[in-house]
Amino acid sequence: MSYDFRPDEAYAWQLDADDPLAGYREQFHIPQRPDGSEIVYFLGNSLGLQPKRVRALMDQELSDWAGLGVDAYFEGTRPWYSYQERFREIGARLVGAKPNEVVTMNSLTVNLHLMMVTFYRPTKARHKILMEDAAFPSDTYAVKTQLGYHGYDPAEALLIVKPRPGEHIIRTEDIEQQITHNGEQIALVLLGGVNFLTGQVFDMPRIAVAARRQGCVVGYDLAHAAGNVPLQLHDWKVDFAVWCNYKYLNSGPGALAGCFIHEMHGHNLDLPRFGGWWGNDPDTRFMMHLQPQFIPQGGADGWQISSPPILAMAPIAASYELFDEVGMPALRRKSELLTGYMQYLIDRIPSRRFEVITPREPAWRGCQISLLVHDRPEELLAALKADGVVCDFRQPNVIRAAPVPFYNTFHDVWIFTQVLARHQRTR
Ligand SMILES: *Cc1c(COP(=O)(O)O)cnc(C)c1O
């Protein structure tokens, strides 16, 4: 892929004028500076912006609750009883799954624990878990506490695959080598689909093949992948996956999360799990105490525990509608262009103060560029902020900028790199 980018501001405006998705920015609330100007928001990988249509959907649920009480479960505008099912088809399209393979419930780390209840079934011979370095801390805590719960010491049972010395990206062959080398001891391979720190997209299908060949379960944490990069979880035969809906999926702080369970497992009702009435067969769910036997329903829905929080689901309805209207292929096209343009402009800054650690090939990154800042990283972050550009900072020295195709502009990218250019010198 090569574009004839130009570095001047007029060209940035031109790219925005030619952008078929430019109109969607209007669908989001863009935070403002005290003077009323819009900030350059590159934090969609941390908390996506609010779709304007969220408020009307929230109001509707409040009205239904006020006007109908419990009857809104079946007579509401969007009946609460089946509200979660509204996300099935769209969620399935987002991650490349069949509708009965996805469910919206809980939050990401909770879902990760629930998936490990089912899919991390260690034996003495095969009890290790393979993760990446650096993994998101919540995932590390979840895995270490699961290991401890089963009586294993993470120092022995947690295998970590890292970039080679002097490199920032983990090579697929190194992951494969770990899986092949330790395969018989590994119960679970758990990787981010997109690494949160570097923005590296892992070769999910190839890693799944390697894991399967060794008899390991493979699960992906798609927190930074869902709504960002193309996914085909069903075809890749991933055993399970989890993701949150509040990053690229714009469904609000702590939004309910997504969970994928491949249908090869979903209909196995004998799989161990933690039960609750919402995972029970709907035919017997309301027999209550007359039906004390937990009989899970088939598919991913069978892992639900509690009745879904409707007020927390309204923003997902708003955001998923937008995703389905545009579709991942169109978003991805713009994303590659937007991030490619950012890379192009950064390449023109001959700085020794920072370097890009995100892969350069579009296939191996989403809409994120991570800068490793060798000199005064926090000052650089503050300088960006002072000029109205907000990015994310990971200790000790990584600035992450996520140009999101739904609401960021090419001019946003141009402004960002202007500030970088002004602060390129080392002391
Ligand atoms: C954002 C993120 C989380 C956050 O987990 P919550 O349970 O939603 O708080 C966990 N893991 C990864 C990889 C993330 O990027």
The ligand as an SDF file (V2000), in Angstrom:
LIG
                    3D

 15 15  0  0  0  0  0  0  0  0999 V2000
   -8.8470   -2.0410   28.6240 C   0  0  0  0  0  0  0  0  0  0  0  0
   -8.3780   -3.4000   28.8990 C   0  0  0  0  0  0  0  0  0  0  0  0
   -8.8300   -4.1140   30.0150 C   0  0  0  0  0  0  0  0  0  0  0  0
   -9.7730   -3.4990   30.9950 C   0  0  0  0  0  0  0  0  0  0  0  0
  -10.5370   -4.4500   31.6430 O   0  0  0  0  0  0  0  0  0  0  0  0
  -11.9470   -4.0790   32.3260 P   0  0  0  0  0  0  0  0  0  0  0  0
  -12.3210   -5.3350   32.9740 O   0  0  0  0  0  0  0  0  0  0  0  0
  -12.8510   -3.6130   31.2500 O   0  0  0  0  0  0  0  0  0  0  0  0
  -11.6950   -2.9610   33.2950 O   0  0  0  0  0  0  0  0  0  0  0  0
   -8.3530   -5.4140   30.1890 C   0  0  0  0  0  0  0  0  0  0  0  0
   -7.5010   -5.9680   29.3130 N   0  0  0  0  0  0  0  0  0  0  0  0
   -7.0370   -5.2980   28.2220 C   0  0  0  0  0  0  0  0  0  0  0  0
   -6.1090   -5.9500   27.2720 C   0  0  0  0  0  0  0  0  0  0  0  0
   -7.4610   -3.9940   28.0000 C   0  0  0  0  0  0  0  0  0  0  0  0
   -6.9910   -3.3280   26.9460 O   0  0  0  0  0  0  0  0  0  0  0  0
  1  2  1  0
  2  3  1  0
  2 14  2  0
  3  4  1  0
  3 10  2  0
  4  5  1  0
  5  6  1  0
  6  7  2  0
  6  8  1  0
  6  9  1  0
 10 11  1  0
 11 12  2  0
 12 13  1  0
 12 14  1  0
 14 15  1  0
M  END
$$$$
